[in-house]
Amino acid sequence: MRRRGDLVIVNDSVRAETLREDIDRTKLLERLVEVKTELALIESELRGKTQSELFAKLTLHQLEALWKIKDAPIAMKDLAQRLGISESSATALANRLVRSGLVRRFREADDRRVVKLELTEVAYRSLDEMRAARTFSAKRLYRVIDNAQLQTLVSVLEEVVRLNQIRPSSSVDQNA
């Protein structure tokens, strides 16, 4: 009987330890969110007006679409899939980008039914400007840490990105 009681105590102890670890992890994640917000504010201040005025008018969804299109022309249905939106929403998004002069629509010669999108020269130049502004602000922001610390930070963030790209977003535990 005592053994059984000891086992309950051990199980309660394990549960208590697990609960403490969950609470500690939650506190760390809350702090991570705070730090990321602080970093974003600092980066925004450092960038100042160096970021293209054109991009200041874009929504995050539009900017995400540009990044998905930048490497190669993409079919509308593929853009919708990569953004996790409906094809009609992708069409509306593309319409806004076409009107802003950042994206061009065209049809493939071998299959005229497929509409593809590609960036315009204006978009490529603007993306380059934005990348340069972000790199400039990152240089200023991270000048306070040495290369070894920076490499560790980059490696950890790359691993987080890599691990989250493997799994479909529906399988990611929202409570973890």
Secondary structure, DSSP 8 states (H G I E B T S, - for coil): -HHHHHHHHHHHHHHHHHHHHHHHHHHHHHHHHHHHHHHHHHHHHHHGGGS-HHHHTS-HHHHHHHHHHTTS-EEHHHHHHHHT--HHHHHHHHHHHHHTTSEEEEE-SS-TT-EEEEE-HHHHHHHHHHHHHHHHHHHHHGGGS-HHHHHHHHHHHHHHHHHHHHS-GGGS-TT-
